[in-house]
Amino acid sequence: MAERSRIRLEVEGLVQGVGFRPTVHRLTTQLSLSGFIRNTPQGAELELEGAPAQVAQFVPLLQQQAPVLARIRRVSTVSIPPTGDTGFHILPSVGQAPPDTQVSPDVGICPDCLREMRDPNDGRYRHPFLNCTNCGPRFTIIQSLPYDRERTAMGAFPMCEACQGEYTDITDRRYHAQPTCCPNCGPTLTYLDRAGKEVAGDPIRLAQAQLRAGGIVAVKGLGGFHLACLPEYAPRLRQRKERDGKPLALMCADLDAARCLCRISQEEENALTSWRRPIVLLRKRDPAPDVLSHTPELGVMLPYTPLHYLLLEGFSALVMTSANPSDCPVITDNQAALEGLHGVADGFLLHNRDIVTRCDDSLLRVFRGKEYPLRRSRGYVPQPIPLSRSVQGLLACGAEQKAGFALGKGEDALLSQHIGDLKNMETLEHYQQQLTHFRSLFGVEITGLACDLHPDYLSTQAAQQLARELDVPLTQVQHHHAHMLSCMADNGLTGPCIGLVWDGTGLGTDSTIWGAECLAGDATQFQRLGSISPIRLPGGDACARDAGRIARSLLHDAGRWGGPQDLLTMQLNAGFNCPPASSMGRLFDGVYALLGGASPVSYEGESAIRLEHMAQAGVTQALPVELEEVDGMCRLNTPALTAALLEGLQQGQSPHQLAAQFMNAMVELAVQQCQFARERTGLTQVVLSGGVFQNMYLLPRILDALTAQGLRAYHHSRVSTNDEGIALGQLMAAAGR
């Protein structure tokens, strides 16, 4: 008998629901190997037997030809005695607890399925729910692991005989595709009018007719409901949704439709057409404000489900925005949609497949050829962020705005999807539900927690309560230190760095409000080496909504207020309810108001966004930067900057020129503070984090200016620079301590 060898392989990582077993079957056929494969809580277990040379080729070929969606973290092999068995077998999954298995994000429809949906001769012609091993819902339908149909929302839809045949045929594209279905056995669509009454007819055609008539249609998607309308009827949508100024996303039928509206680089095209299908911020061909966006940019995505492709037939683009009551999570339930969107939607395009986990659309821009996340959600979550150290059992609870959490599993950080701002019970309930779901889904036993310093954040209170319940240690991490560590982890940096962290507000270690910080340190400690002189915020949080209050404060502290002695002036004179804040975000708000910007704002960050786009291109001059050393810090003299801005206005310079000069001054501030930090510490690596670095006027200029000074500057590319990314930094701080 010819010599034979047998090996046992344990494969860890994302190998379930991504076409891994058919790939293995193809390779075993190619190499004439016998044996078996089965899913395990860790990933997959295989035994393979055949000629020694053929057995030796298997692992290299597997690593070269693994499915696109697979993420193989580790392959371990051991030689075992041959058994002489023949054939290759798929065995049932083993184990209930899921300590190491990864879960695939939701995947946009693949070209093969799209072709089938458009083929009149195919049995799945115009089927809104077709999918295969390479595409379709994943994270949003999974209830528990291992990933089998009965543990998903598709368990409610028994397969017909034809689908069962494909499902069990390892040579078929739908082999073990858990959500697979056809018109005979899958979910079904219905269309309801604005009163919630079902309308007879083709639901897609009925929804399209409503859209053409100027109506607004609530559409149930993968991770929640959208509100859809034709772009010209966006003002009607804004009025009904009470969303005055915040930009609206557009779903374009295809790339050509998107190109008619926006300029698209190759990297942006790659992001738009990737299987993740995020919303991508693109440059409008006509940069003027319009009903969708008051900026020169437009958020664009392409269809990512069969239902979207069917709905877009005959349209070049539709407004497609999350359907949720103000400040609440996106709606996922049919009845909740009928109740919560009554008076907003003119029709409801529904289906009867449950959404197990809500998940908003992801949002990003492309910066210097790489993705720059602004909201990391559908298509990305729960794909882990690989780290340089173990974070096993740690849970970081994030901040208040753009809340999210991070769960440590081995050397991976599992970041939650977009949750929203923790300002009401509905969002808090969603946050807590996801905490529970992640812990159960990934089988992580919590051994330590991390949260923000701010005692009033609901995320802090949730962490404190959970720490008491589990009797585990709690690490409270200063807000801007967490930002800094988040960017370090994003870039794989472990040693001490300089951190330039500019954002709205965060509680400092001295119990004052910080937000324009130059720090130096690592995961275990930091020192504060730079900031700006504090701005008083009359009315506290009211200033975030009314930038005019901040402008008055800047004028008052610069000795330039010559107006009436009204209540606000008396408040500033008395210092009553005027907490000081070294906040770059609030400085941007105040400068925008001084330059004639509108106040109050209609959404968080609007003033800063408008100031960014107010800046005139080609301006090289900068407002003078006056620095002072206070308590060992290199600090900007904010009143002196205000005075220089006012002098520019008095000299007749335009607000557009001065907006650019102000931001050029911030570039100079960044350089001088980082040089100061280098002199004090000897460090040469700088990480940039915080919501202000969503500003595309500042970010490239600061990176280039720091590089010109011999510093190595890093920015985010895997997690958001805003508060959504803070949980990752908290996780690193907890691991470091």
N, C-alpha and C positions, 0 to 999 in steps of 0.2 A: 504494500500500500504506500502511496506517495506520502511524503512527510507533511504533517499538518500542524498548525499552531492555533491557539485560541487566546483571546484577550477579553478582559472585562474593562469597560470604559464607564466612567462617571463624568457626565458633562454638566457643568453648572452655568447658569445664566438664563437669558431669554431664549428658550428653545421650544416653547409650547405655543401652539396657535400661529406659528409663523412658517409652516411648511418644512419643518426640520425633519420629521420622520419620512416624508416622501423623498427628500434629498438623500437621506441615509439609505433608503431602499434602492434608489437609483445607483448610488455608489457601490452598494453590496452586489447588485446585479452586474455592474461593470467589472467588479473585481472577482466575481464568482465566489462570494463569501456567504456562509450560512450563519444563523444565529437569531437574535431577537433584539427588540428595543421596547422600552416602556417608559412612560412618564413617571417621575418621582417628585417629591416635594422640592428636591434640590435642582431639578431640571430633567435629565434623562439618564437612563442606565442602559447599556448595550453589552451584549456578548457577541463576538464575531469569531468565526473559524474558517480556515482555508489554508492555501499555500502560504508559507511564511513570508515570501516576497510580496504577495498580494495583501496580506494582513498589515504588513509594515507600511504600505502605501496609503492606508485608509485615513489616518489622522491628518497627514499633510493635505490630502485631497479635500477632506471635510473642512479644514480651515480655509482653504482657497475658495471652495464652492458653496459655502454656507449661504442660506437664504438672506436676502437683503435685510429683512427685519430681525434676523437672529442676532443676539449679542452673546457670544461664547466667552465666558469669563475664565473658565478653567476646564481643562480636560486631563483627567488622571487615568492611567492605564496600569493594568497588572496582568501578567501572564498566568493562565490557568490551564489545567489539563484539557486536551481536546475531548469531545464527547462523541464525535462522529455523526452529529445530527445533520440533517439536510434542510434546505429551504430557509427562508427568512420570515420571521413572525413578529407581528405587533401584539404585544401582551397588554392586558388591562393596566391602568395606572395603579400605583401602590402609594400608600400613605395618605393621611388626611391633613396633618399639620404641614404648613408651607414655610419652613424656615428660610429657604434660599431661592425659591423660584421667583423669576421676574415676570412682570406682566407687560404685554405690548400695549402701547398707546393705540388709539383709534387710527385707522389707516384709510386714506382717501382711495376712492375706487380705482382699480388698476385698468390698464388699457384693454386687457382681454375681456373683463366684465363689461366695460363700456361698449366694446364691439358687440357683445352678445345682446346688450340692452337695445342696441340700435338695429339689430338684424331681424326683419319681419319673419324670417324663417326659423328663428330660435325660440325655444320654449320659454325663455325668460325675456322675450321682447317686451320692452317698456315695463319691466318689473321693478318697482321702486326700492326693493330690498335685496337685490342680488349681490352676492359677494363670493369670495373664494378664499383659499388659504393665504393669498397675498394681499387681501384688502378687506375692508369692512369694519364694523364695530368691534371693539375689544374692551378697553378699560371701562367704558360707560355701561356695558352690559354684564360685567363679571360680578357675581355675588360672592364667590369663594374659590379657592384653589384646591386640588389641581384643576386646570382649565378644561372642563368637559361641559357638554351642552346643558346637562341638567343643573349645572351650577351657574347658569347664565340666564338672562331674561328670555333667551330663545327656548328654554326648557318648556315654556308654555305652548310651543308650536311643534308637535310631533312631525317628524319628516315623513313625506310620502314615499312610496316605494321607489320612485325614480331617484329622488334625492338621496335616499338611503343607499341605493346602489352606487352612486357617485361617492358618497361619504365613506364607503367601505372599500373602494377600489383605489389601491395605493398608487396606481398610475394616473389617476384623475386629479385635475387641479383642485378639486374640492374634497380631496381625501382629508377626513377629520377636520374640515372647516366647520367649527362649531356653530356659527350663525347661518350656515348655508340653508337656502330655502328656494322655493319657486312659487308662482302664483297659486298653486294648489295647496300649499302647506305653510306659507309664510304669513307674516303680518299683513294687514289690509289697511288701505287708506279710506278715510271718509271726509266729506266736506260739510261743514255746518255754517249756517248763516250767522249774522251778528247776534241773533237772539238765541243761538245754540241749537237750532233745529236742523236736523240732517236734511241735505238737499240731494235729490236723486240725480244721477248722472255720473260722468267721469270726474272724480275729485280734482284731478290735475287741471282739466279743461275749465271746471267751474272756478278754481282759484285764479287761473290765468284771466278769465273774463272779468273777475272782480278787480284784478290788478289793472287791466286795460281801462276799466271804468274809473280809475283813480282811487280805488279802494286800498285799504290796508289789510293784509292777510297775516294771521298768526300761523307760523309753520313749525310743526314739531320736527326737530332734527335729531342729531346724534346725542348731544349732551344737554339739550334744552330747547326752548322755543326761540324763534326769531320773529321779528316783525318785518314784513316785506312790503315794499311799494315801489312804484316807478320813481326815478330820481326827481322828476318834476313835481311830484306830490310830497316831497320831503317836508315842506313847510307844514302840511296837514299832519304828518306824523309827529313833527316836533311839537305842534300845538297840543295834540292829544296825549302825547307821552310826557309833556312838560319838560322837554329837553331843548332849551333855547339855543345854546351856543356850542355844545359839545359836538365834535365832528361825528359824522355817521359813516359807517363802512359800506362799501359797495361790493357786490358779488357780480363779477363780469362773466359773461357766457364763455369767453375764451381769451387767449392771449391777444388776439387781434383787437378785440373790443377794449381790452385794457390799454393797449398801445394807442388807441385813438384818444384816450384821455390823459395818459401819463407817459413819461419817458422811462424806459425800463432797461437797466443794464443787464448783462448776462448773468451776474450773480443774483440780481433781483428776480430775473426769470427763473433761475434755478430754485430759489426759495418759493416762488409762487406755484411752481409746477411740482414741487416735491410731494412725496406721499403724505407729508404732515399738513400741507395746505393751510398755512397761517394767513392772517391778514398782514400784508406788507405795506408799509408807508412808502409811497412813491411820489416823485415830483410831478405835479400837474403840468400839462403842456401850456395851459393858460393859468398862471399862478394867482389870478385874481380870486378874491373870496367868492364863494358860491353857496348854494343851499346845503351842500354837504359838508363844507369845511371852510373856515375863515382863514386858513393858512395856505401856503403854496403846495401843501402835500395832501394826498388822499389815501385813505386806507382801502386797499383793494385785496380781494381774495377771489379764487376760482372755485367753481363747484367741487365738492368733495364727496357727495353721496349721489346715488342714482336719482333720488328724489329731486335734488337740486338741478341735475341736468335736465330732467323732464320739465321742471317748473320754468327753467330759463329758456325753453324752446320758444322762439319767436321774439325774445327780448335780448338786447345787447347787454343790459345790466339791470340789476335790481338793488335798491337799498336793502341791506340785510343786517339788522341790528338786534342785539339781545333783547328779549321780551322779559322785562321785570319791572315791578313797581319801584318807585324811586328809592335808591339806596338798599334795595333788597336783592337776594340772589336771583339768577335767571330761573324762570318757571320750567318745571319738568313734567308736571302732571296735567292730564287733559282737563279734569274738572277744575283744577286751580287756574288753568288758562282761561276757561270760560268765565270764571268768576273774576279773576284779577284783571283780565283784559277787556271786560265788558265796557263798551263805550270807546274803546281804543281801536279794536279790530273790527273790520266789516265782515270778516269771514275767518274760518278756522280750518286749516288743512291738518288733519290729525291722523295718527296711526295707533294701533293697539299693542305695540311693543313697549314694555316699560323701560324707562331710563333709570338704571340702577344708581348711577353716579352722574350728577350734573357736572358739566365741563364746558366753560366758555371757549370761544375761539381764541387762539393765540395771536399775539400782535408783536411784530418786530420791524426793524428797519435793517438794511444792509449797510454796514459801515466798513469801509476799506476792505471789501471783499468777504467779510465775515458777518454772520448773523449777530444782531445786537438786540437782545430780547427786551421787550417792554411789558409783555404779559405772557408768561409761560404756562400754557394750559393744554387744550386739545392738540393731539399730535405729538406732544412732548412728554406729558405726564402719563404714567409714572416711570418713564425711562430714567434710570439712576444717573447721578453725577458721580463719576469715579473720583476718589480722593486719594491722598498720599498717606493716610493713616487710618487706623480703625476708629469707627464711631459707633460700634455695635451697641445697641440698646439705648442710645441717646435720642431724646426728642426735644427739638427746639421749636418754640411756640410762636416765634415771629413778633411782629409789631401790631399796630392798630390799623393804619392805612394800608391798602393793598395786602391784606393779611394773608399769610400762608405759613405752613409749618414744614419742618424737615425731620425725617425719621432716619436714624442711622442703622445701617445693616451691613456688618462687615466693614469694608472700606468704601461703601457706597452711601451717598445721601439720596434718599427718596423724597423729593420735594412735592408738596401738594399742588393741585391745580389752583388757579385763581379763585380766591374766596370772596374778596371784596373788602370794604371798610367795615371794621367791627364797631358799628355804631348803633345797632339795634338787635333785638332778640332773634329776628329771622336769620340774620347773617351769623350771629353767634351759634344758633342751632345748627346751621349748615357746617360751620367750622368744627363744632364738637362731633357731629355725625361723621365727618371725614376723618377726624382723629381716630375715632373708634374703628371705622372701616379700614384705614391703613394698618392699624395695629393688628386687626384680625386677619386681613388679607395677606400680610407679609409675615405674620407670626412672630412679631418682635416683642420680647419681654423688656419693658422699660426699666433701665437701671439708673437713669439720671435725666434731669430735665434742665432746659435753659429757656430764659425769657428776657424781656426788656427790663430796664430799671424802673420804668414809669409805673407807679402803683395803680393808676386809674385805667390802664389799658386792659380791656377784657381778656386779651391774650395772656397778660401777666396774671390776672386773677384765675384764669383757667389753669395755668401752669401751677400756681400755688395750691389750688385745690387738688389737682392730680398728684402733685408731689406728696401731699398729706395722705391721700387715699392709698398711694402705692408705697409710702414710706421710703422714698428715694431722695437723694440730694437734689437741690435746685440751685442752678448757677444763674445769677442775674448779670446780664451783659450790657454795658453802656451802648447806646444806640449806634453811635458813630464808629465805635470800635468794632461792632458787629458788621457794619458796612465795609469797613476796611478788610476784615478777615474774609468776608464774602468774596471780595475781588481777588484776594490772595488765593483762596481756594479755587476760584474760577480759573486762575492761571497756573495752578499747581505750585505756588510759592509757599515755602514753609519758614524760611528765615525771616528775621526782622525786616520791616519795610517802612517807608514813609507812606502815610495814607492821607490823600487829599479828599476829604469827604464833605460835599456841599449838598445840603437838602433843605427841607422846610424847617422842621423842629424835631428835637429829641432831647430827652432829659439828660443833663450832664451829671458828672460825679459831684459837682458842687450844688446840685439841686436847682440850677438855673437852666434856661433853655439854650441849647447849642444848635448849630446848623451850618457853620462855615469853618470847618476844623481841619487843621494840619496836625496829624498825629504821627507818632513813631512807635513801633513796637511789634509784637508778635501775638500768638494765641494766648499767651499767659499774662501779658501786661502791656501797657502803653503809656506814653506821656503826651501831653497836649502842648504843642509848640507854636501853633498859629491859630488866629481867628480874626474876627472883626470886632470893633467896639460895639457894645450891645445897642440894639434898637428897642425902644420901649413900645409895647403893643397895647394901646388903649382899648380896653374891652377884651383883651386876651384872644381867645379863639375867633372872636368876631372879625379880627383883622384878616384871617384867611379868606373870608368872603367879601371883605370891603377893603380894597387896597388903598382907598382914599384916607382911611384912618392912619395907615402907615406913612403915607406921604405927609400928613399933618405932623406926625411924630418926628419925621426926618427934618422938616422945616423948623419945628420948635427947637429941637436939639442943636440945630445949626444956627439958631438965633435969627432965622429968616422969616418967621411967621409974622405977617403984618395985618392979618385979618381980624375979624371981630373976636371979642372975648366970650365965645360961646361955651356950651357945656363941654365940648371936647377939649377946648383950650384949658378950661378950668380943671378938667380931669388930668391933663398933662402937667399943669402947674402943681397940682396937689400930689401927683404920682399915684393917684388912686386907681387900682385895678389896671396897672400898666406894667406887666411883667417884662423885664428886659430879656432880649433874645439875640444871640449872636447868630442869626439865621440868614444864610445866603438867599434862601427862597423868599423870605419876607423882604429882604433888601431889593430883590428883583421886582417884587410886587410894588413896593413903594416907588422905585424909580419909574416903573411903567406909569403909575398914576401921576407922578410929577411931569412926565412927558405928555400928558393929556389923555392917557388911556382911560377907558370906561371903568366905572366901579358902581355897584358891586359886580362880582364875576358870577357866571352861571355854573361853573364847575371848577374843581380843584386843579390848580396849576395854570388856569387860563391866562392870568396876567403875565406870568413868566413866558408862556408860549407866545403870546402876542408881542412881548418885548423882543424875543428872539427874532421874530419875522419882521419886526419894525426896523431892525438894524440895516442900514444902507450898505450895500456891497462896495468894496473897494476903499473903504475908509481905513487908513493906517494910523491916524492919530489916536491917542488914548487920553482920557482924563487923568490928571496927576494922581499918583498913588502915594499918599503920605502914611508912612509906617511909624509905629511906636512900639517900644519894647515894654511890656507890662507883665509882671509876674512870670518872667522867663519866656513869654510868648512874643512872637512877631505879629503885631495886631494892626489891622487897617483902621485908620482914623475915619470913621464913617461920616461924622459931621463935616470934615474937610472935603470929602468926596461929594457930599450933597451941595456944599457951597460952590464947588467947581462946576457941577451940573447946572446950577441956577445961573451962574455967570455965563455959561454957554447959551442958555436960553435968552438971557438979556442981551447978548451980543447978536442975536438973530439967527443962531444956528438952528437947523431943523431938528425936530424930534428924531428923525431917522438917522441923522449924523450923530447925534448925541447918544442914541441907543447903541450904535456901533462903538463909539468912544468909551462908553461905560463898560461894555463887554471886553474891549481891548485892555482896559484897566484891570479887569478881573484876570485876564491872561497874565499881565505883569505881576499882579498880586500872587498868583499861583507860583510863578517862577521864583519870586523873591522869598516866599515862605518856604518853598522846598529847598532853596539854597541855604536858608537859615537852618532848616532841619538837618541838612547834610553836614553843615559846619558843626552842629552840636552832637551829631551821632555818628558821622562817617558813613551813613547809609546812602546808597545810590539807586535803589529800586523804589519806584513810586507807583502806588495803585490809586486809581480814580474811581470813586463810587458815590452814590447818592443821586436823588432825583434830578438835581440840577444838571447832571451830566447826560441827561436826555437831550440837552441843548446842542444842536449840531453846528452852531456858530462857535461855541466855546470848546467843545471836546477836541476837534482836530487841531485847533490853534494851540491849546494847552499841551497836547501830546507833542506837537512839533517843537514848541518852545522849550519844553523840558528836555527833549532829546538833544536839542541844540546846545544845552548846558551840560551835556555829558551824563544825564540821568536816564535810566531805563524806565520808561513809563508803560503801564499796563491798564487796560480797560476790560470791561465785562464782555463775554461772548456766549456764555452758557446759561447764565442766570441774569435776572433783571437787575439793573443798576439802582432801581427805585426800592422802596421798602419791601417789595415782594421778595427780594433777595436776602433780606436781613437774617432770615432763619438759618441759612447756610452758614453765615458768620457766627451766629450763636452756637451752632452745632460744633464748629471748630474751637470756639472758646471753651465749651464744656469739655471737649476731648483734651484740650491743652491743660486744663486745670485738674 
